[in-house]
Amino acid sequence: MCTQAHIGVYIGVSGSSYFTPSSSQKNTVHTGVYSGGGHAISILSGRMSFVLGLTGPNFPVDTACSATLVALHCADSSIRLGECFRAAVCGLGILEGSVSIGIARGGMTSLRGRCHTFD
């Protein structure tokens, strides 16, 4: 039987501006023992598992816009394969200003200002 602590953690994450200081912040950010790994997307789910005391499988998923959906699929597959009986899934999407401008200049945003899924 699965213990309460054996819960898988799957995080769909897209964008990294939250984890990387902007140029205006670089002078004020102090480099310490946790700053290198503390801002890495690759260990985000491991940090969450550690803080919550969870011992199930965990990993972040970065597939751009579909990251949360793919994380959910991975969690479902993990449950079906018996790797864990429960899973926590969350999504984190951060679009920095310069990225938004680049996407708009590339013609990848709606001219009407509304989302048109699968259009």
Z-matrix of the N, CA and C atoms (Angstrom, degrees):
N
C 1 1.454
C 2 1.527 1 109.24
N 3 1.298 2 115.68 1 142.96
C 4 1.458 3 122.82 2 -179.01
C 5 1.527 4 110.44 3 -74.04
N 6 1.316 5 116.41 4 130.59
C 7 1.460 6 119.12 5 175.46
C 8 1.522 7 109.18 6 -80.04
N 9 1.301 8 116.76 7 161.95
C 10 1.457 9 120.62 8 -178.42
C 11 1.523 10 111.47 9 -60.93
N 12 1.337 11 117.05 10 -33.88
C 13 1.456 12 120.21 11 -177.86
C 14 1.524 13 112.65 12 -76.67
N 15 1.356 14 118.64 13 -15.26
C 16 1.472 15 121.43 14 -179.17
C 17 1.521 16 109.43 15 -87.81
N 18 1.333 17 114.80 16 71.45
C 19 1.456 18 122.82 17 -178.69
C 20 1.525 19 108.06 18 -119.37
N 21 1.328 20 116.76 19 130.93
C 22 1.457 21 120.57 20 178.17
C 23 1.518 22 110.91 21 -77.01
N 24 1.318 23 116.35 22 145.57
C 25 1.460 24 122.08 23 178.86
C 26 1.523 25 108.21 24 -121.88
N 27 1.313 26 115.25 25 120.08
C 28 1.462 27 121.90 26 -179.14
C 29 1.520 28 108.42 27 -126.59
N 30 1.335 29 116.22 28 122.03
C 31 1.459 30 120.61 29 -176.55
C 32 1.522 31 109.33 30 -121.27
N 33 1.323 32 115.76 31 118.53
C 34 1.457 33 120.93 32 172.73
C 35 1.510 34 107.94 33 -84.81
N 36 1.316 35 117.04 34 116.83
C 37 1.460 36 120.40 35 -174.90
C 38 1.523 37 109.37 36 -130.40
N 39 1.300 38 115.38 37 135.41
C 40 1.456 39 121.25 38 -179.80
C 41 1.519 40 108.68 39 -138.69
N 42 1.295 41 116.80 40 129.37
C 43 1.461 42 121.60 41 -178.72
C 44 1.512 43 110.61 42 92.39
N 45 1.322 44 115.73 43 149.99
C 46 1.460 45 117.92 44 -175.84
C 47 1.517 46 113.92 45 -131.70
N 48 1.317 47 118.74 46 10.93
C 49 1.463 48 119.70 47 -176.69
C 50 1.522 49 112.31 48 -64.79
N 51 1.328 50 117.45 49 -28.08
C 52 1.462 51 120.03 50 178.38
C 53 1.520 52 110.78 51 -67.02
N 54 1.318 53 116.26 52 -33.10
C 55 1.456 54 121.43 53 -174.45
C 56 1.512 55 112.68 54 -90.54
N 57 1.325 56 118.24 55 -14.69
C 58 1.449 57 122.37 56 -178.53
C 59 1.521 58 108.73 57 -115.05
N 60 1.327 59 117.91 58 122.23
C 61 1.462 60 119.58 59 179.98
C 62 1.524 61 110.92 60 -61.02
N 63 1.321 62 116.86 61 140.80
C 64 1.462 63 120.85 62 176.68
C 65 1.521 64 109.07 63 -70.78
N 66 1.322 65 116.74 64 167.85
C 67 1.462 66 120.42 65 -177.43
C 68 1.527 67 111.44 66 -61.06
N 69 1.335 68 118.29 67 -31.19
C 70 1.462 69 120.38 68 179.53
C 71 1.529 70 111.68 69 -73.83
N 72 1.333 71 117.08 70 -22.33
C 73 1.458 72 120.78 71 -179.33
C 74 1.525 73 112.79 72 -93.27
N 75 1.328 74 118.24 73 -16.75
C 76 1.465 75 120.99 74 -173.02
C 77 1.520 76 112.63 75 -58.64
N 78 1.325 77 117.45 76 -33.88
C 79 1.458 78 119.81 77 -179.42
C 80 1.515 79 112.36 78 -74.47
N 81 1.331 80 117.62 79 -23.04
C 82 1.454 81 120.55 80 -176.27
C 83 1.527 82 112.97 81 -98.52
N 84 1.332 83 117.29 82 -13.71
C 85 1.461 84 120.92 83 -178.93
C 86 1.523 85 108.95 84 -81.61
N 87 1.316 86 116.58 85 128.34
C 88 1.454 87 121.27 86 178.63
C 89 1.512 88 109.32 87 -92.01
N 90 1.311 89 116.20 88 132.42
C 91 1.449 90 120.52 89 178.53
C 92 1.522 91 108.39 90 -82.25
N 93 1.305 92 115.04 91 124.57
C 94 1.451 93 120.18 92 -179.79
C 95 1.514 94 110.76 93 -132.80
N 96 1.310 95 115.02 94 -172.80
C 97 1.456 96 120.78 95 -176.51
C 98 1.527 97 112.32 96 -64.68
N 99 1.327 98 118.65 97 -28.08
C 100 1.456 99 121.93 98 -177.94
C 101 1.531 100 113.71 99 -99.68
N 102 1.306 101 118.91 100 -7.61
C 103 1.465 102 120.18 101 -173.92
C 104 1.522 103 113.10 102 -68.03
N 105 1.324 104 119.02 103 -35.17
C 106 1.465 105 120.91 104 -179.96
C 107 1.510 106 112.20 105 -65.88
N 108 1.298 107 117.36 106 -58.25
C 109 1.461 108 121.71 107 -179.33
C 110 1.509 109 113.11 108 -79.93
N 111 1.305 110 117.01 109 -23.72
C 112 1.461 111 120.84 110 -176.98
C 113 1.508 112 114.03 111 -66.77
N 114 1.325 113 116.98 112 -22.59
C 115 1.455 114 120.83 113 -179.44
C 116 1.520 115 112.63 114 -105.35
N 117 1.317 116 118.20 115 5.52
C 118 1.462 117 121.17 116 -176.50
C 119 1.533 118 110.97 117 -83.64
N 120 1.312 119 116.39 118 127.92
C 121 1.460 120 121.48 119 177.32
C 122 1.528 121 110.08 120 -63.60
N 123 1.327 122 116.01 121 -31.47
C 124 1.466 123 120.57 122 -174.91
C 125 1.522 124 113.65 123 -62.27
N 126 1.315 125 118.67 124 -22.54
C 127 1.465 126 119.91 125 -179.60
C 128 1.525 127 113.16 126 -113.57
N 129 1.322 128 116.18 127 12.97
C 130 1.466 129 121.29 128 -177.65
C 131 1.529 130 112.14 129 -57.90
N 132 1.321 131 117.75 130 -49.69
C 133 1.464 132 120.17 131 -177.98
C 134 1.526 133 111.60 132 -69.14
N 135 1.324 134 117.43 133 -32.32
C 136 1.465 135 120.69 134 176.85
C 137 1.520 136 111.80 135 -66.12
N 138 1.319 137 116.42 136 -39.37
C 139 1.472 138 119.89 137 177.26
C 140 1.519 139 110.62 138 -64.75
N 141 1.341 140 116.13 139 -41.16
C 142 1.462 141 120.12 140 179.22
C 143 1.527 142 110.17 141 -64.16
N 144 1.325 143 117.42 142 -43.82
C 145 1.462 144 121.37 143 178.17
C 146 1.522 145 110.95 144 -60.51
N 147 1.329 146 116.03 145 -43.35
C 148 1.460 147 120.59 146 -178.99
C 149 1.525 148 111.33 147 -62.90
N 150 1.332 149 116.12 148 -47.74
C 151 1.469 150 120.50 149 -178.16
C 152 1.524 151 111.38 150 -62.00
N 153 1.339 152 116.52 151 -38.41
C 154 1.462 153 120.32 152 -178.18
C 155 1.534 154 113.06 153 -88.39
N 156 1.320 155 117.19 154 -4.15
C 157 1.464 156 120.75 155 179.38
C 158 1.519 157 113.59 156 72.94
N 159 1.325 158 117.07 157 30.63
C 160 1.461 159 121.35 158 -178.60
C 161 1.525 160 110.20 159 -94.71
N 162 1.326 161 116.78 160 143.51
C 163 1.461 162 120.16 161 -175.98
C 164 1.522 163 113.47 162 -119.83
N 165 1.312 164 118.23 163 8.31
C 166 1.459 165 121.27 164 179.60
C 167 1.516 166 111.05 165 -78.94
N 168 1.328 167 116.02 166 -178.95
C 169 1.466 168 119.58 167 178.43
C 170 1.526 169 110.40 168 -63.49
N 171 1.326 170 115.80 169 148.58
C 172 1.465 171 118.91 170 177.66
C 173 1.513 172 110.43 171 -153.94
N 174 1.297 173 115.12 172 141.72
C 175 1.458 174 120.11 173 172.00
C 176 1.519 175 110.82 174 -167.88
N 177 1.337 176 115.58 175 150.25
C 178 1.458 177 120.03 176 175.30
C 179 1.524 178 109.38 177 -84.81
N 180 1.312 179 115.68 178 152.02
C 181 1.460 180 121.80 179 179.16
C 182 1.525 181 107.50 180 -124.32
N 183 1.336 182 117.04 181 123.04
C 184 1.462 183 120.53 182 177.75
C 185 1.518 184 108.23 183 -123.47
N 186 1.319 185 115.68 184 96.36
C 187 1.464 186 121.59 185 176.54
C 188 1.526 187 109.56 186 -123.23
N 189 1.313 188 115.71 187 34.10
C 190 1.463 189 123.67 188 -179.12
C 191 1.529 190 110.40 189 63.62
N 192 1.300 191 118.03 190 -126.12
C 193 1.471 192 121.66 191 -172.72
C 194 1.522 193 113.78 192 -64.30
N 195 1.318 194 117.95 193 -25.65
C 196 1.468 195 120.62 194 -176.68
C 197 1.527 196 113.16 195 -95.22
N 198 1.321 197 118.59 196 11.18
C 199 1.463 198 121.99 197 -171.94
C 200 1.529 199 113.50 198 -56.71
N 201 1.310 200 118.29 199 -45.94
C 202 1.459 201 120.29 200 -178.05
C 203 1.523 202 111.25 201 -68.00
N 204 1.317 203 117.32 202 -40.09
C 205 1.461 204 121.22 203 178.15
C 206 1.533 205 110.85 204 -63.74
N 207 1.335 206 117.12 205 -41.86
C 208 1.462 207 120.56 206 178.34
C 209 1.531 208 110.42 207 -67.69
N 210 1.328 209 117.76 208 -37.33
C 211 1.470 210 120.75 209 176.43
C 212 1.523 211 110.46 210 -62.26
N 213 1.313 212 116.76 211 -41.02
C 214 1.462 213 120.92 212 177.31
C 215 1.527 214 110.87 213 -63.27
N 216 1.313 215 117.03 214 -41.70
C 217 1.465 216 121.34 215 178.03
C 218 1.532 217 110.33 216 -63.13
N 219 1.322 218 116.75 217 -42.91
C 220 1.474 219 120.66 218 178.70
C 221 1.525 220 111.37 219 -62.62
N 222 1.318 221 117.03 220 -41.21
C 223 1.464 222 120.96 221 178.34
C 224 1.521 223 110.29 222 -63.95
N 225 1.328 224 116.65 223 -43.74
C 226 1.464 225 120.94 224 178.32
C 227 1.523 226 110.71 225 -61.42
N 228 1.316 227 117.21 226 -43.30
C 229 1.464 228 121.05 227 178.59
C 230 1.515 229 111.50 228 -63.52
N 231 1.323 230 116.73 229 -39.80
C 232 1.464 231 121.46 230 178.95
C 233 1.524 232 111.09 231 -62.73
N 234 1.320 233 116.79 232 -40.33
C 235 1.462 234 121.52 233 178.27
C 236 1.524 235 109.92 234 -67.03
N 237 1.338 236 116.63 235 -44.45
C 238 1.467 237 120.84 236 -179.68
C 239 1.526 238 112.61 237 -64.17
N 240 1.342 239 116.76 238 -33.61
C 241 1.459 240 120.99 239 179.37
C 242 1.522 241 112.91 240 -82.23
N 243 1.317 242 116.96 241 -5.50
C 244 1.453 243 121.01 242 178.66
C 245 1.516 244 115.11 243 81.35
N 246 1.341 245 117.47 244 14.04
C 247 1.463 246 120.28 245 177.79
C 248 1.526 247 111.04 246 -70.58
N 249 1.304 248 116.69 247 -28.29
C 250 1.458 249 122.62 248 174.91
C 251 1.524 250 107.73 249 -157.20
N 252 1.315 251 117.20 250 158.61
C 253 1.456 252 121.06 251 179.62
C 254 1.520 253 111.77 252 -99.92
N 255 1.315 254 115.70 253 -14.37
C 256 1.460 255 121.80 254 179.11
C 257 1.518 256 108.57 255 -137.01
N 258 1.320 257 115.83 256 154.44
C 259 1.459 258 119.66 257 178.41
C 260 1.518 259 109.84 258 -148.52
N 261 1.299 260 115.05 259 144.37
C 262 1.462 261 122.16 260 173.50
C 263 1.524 262 107.03 261 -106.97
N 264 1.326 263 115.87 262 127.15
C 265 1.458 264 120.79 263 -179.19
C 266 1.519 265 108.07 264 -125.00
N 267 1.316 266 116.67 265 133.23
C 268 1.454 267 119.17 266 174.84
C 269 1.521 268 109.10 267 -143.73
N 270 1.295 269 115.93 268 161.99
C 271 1.451 270 121.47 269 -179.49
C 272 1.510 271 110.86 270 -124.81
N 273 1.319 272 115.80 271 143.30
C 274 1.451 273 122.03 272 179.88
C 275 1.518 274 107.44 273 -138.06
N 276 1.303 275 116.91 274 115.00
C 277 1.456 276 121.10 275 179.25
C 278 1.508 277 110.48 276 -127.45
N 279 1.314 278 116.02 277 122.51
C 280 1.451 279 120.45 278 -177.55
C 281 1.520 280 107.90 279 -127.12
N 282 1.313 281 116.29 280 124.46
C 283 1.454 282 121.50 281 179.40
C 284 1.523 283 108.29 282 -114.47
N 285 1.311 284 116.11 283 107.16
C 286 1.457 285 122.51 284 179.77
C 287 1.527 286 109.43 285 -70.19
N 288 1.304 287 116.78 286 154.41
C 289 1.461 288 121.94 287 -177.93
C 290 1.513 289 113.77 288 -53.27
N 291 1.333 290 118.08 289 -46.84
C 292 1.460 291 120.58 290 -178.23
C 293 1.526 292 111.21 291 -66.35
N 294 1.334 293 117.72 292 -32.96
C 295 1.464 294 121.39 293 177.42
C 296 1.526 295 109.51 294 -68.44
N 297 1.328 296 116.81 295 -43.55
C 298 1.467 297 120.81 296 178.08
C 299 1.520 298 111.23 297 -59.92
N 300 1.312 299 117.27 298 -41.58
C 301 1.471 300 121.32 299 179.17
C 302 1.521 301 110.06 300 -64.10
N 303 1.333 302 116.84 301 -43.35
C 304 1.462 303 120.71 302 178.98
C 305 1.514 304 112.35 303 -62.85
N 306 1.323 305 116.72 304 -41.02
C 307 1.465 306 121.13 305 178.82
C 308 1.533 307 109.94 306 -65.10
N 309 1.330 308 116.95 307 -41.95
C 310 1.475 309 120.50 308 179.15
C 311 1.520 310 110.80 309 -65.29
N 312 1.337 311 117.45 310 -42.86
C 313 1.470 312 120.51 311 179.28
C 314 1.530 313 111.48 312 -65.54
N 315 1.321 314 116.55 313 -27.59
C 316 1.455 315 120.68 314 178.20
C 317 1.510 316 113.14 315 -80.50
N 318 1.341 317 117.55 316 -0.41
C 319 1.455 318 121.82 317 178.66
C 320 1.524 319 113.30 318 75.64
N 321 1.336 320 116.74 319 23.48
C 322 1.463 321 120.59 320 -176.69
C 323 1.522 322 113.38 321 -98.49
N 324 1.321 323 117.53 322 10.12
C 325 1.464 324 120.56 323 177.15
C 326 1.529 325 109.35 324 -115.12
N 327 1.290 326 115.67 325 161.04
C 328 1.466 327 121.11 326 -178.57
C 329 1.523 328 110.30 327 -74.41
N 330 1.310 329 115.93 328 133.53
C 331 1.463 330 120.64 329 176.78
C 332 1.522 331 111.03 330 -70.77
N 333 1.349 332 116.82 331 -21.86
C 334 1.457 333 121.92 332 179.84
C 335 1.525 334 112.67 333 -88.79
N 336 1.336 335 117.78 334 -5.63
C 337 1.461 336 120.80 335 179.27
C 338 1.512 337 113.96 336 76.01
N 339 1.324 338 117.88 337 17.05
C 340 1.463 339 122.39 338 179.85
C 341 1.520 340 109.11 339 -129.01
N 342 1.301 341 116.10 340 151.10
C 343 1.454 342 122.05 341 179.02
C 344 1.525 343 110.38 342 -75.69
N 345 1.302 344 116.32 343 135.58
C 346 1.466 345 122.58 344 177.95
C 347 1.527 346 107.26 345 -127.64
N 348 1.302 347 115.92 346 77.95
C 349 1.454 348 122.08 347 -176.02
C 350 1.522 349 111.14 348 -56.12
N 351 1.335 350 115.21 349 135.76
C 352 1.472 351 124.54 350 178.92
C 353 1.531 352 113.09 351 60.67
N 354 1.312 353 117.38 352 20.41
C 355 1.463 354 120.71 353 -179.67
C 356 1.514 355 109.62 354 -88.87
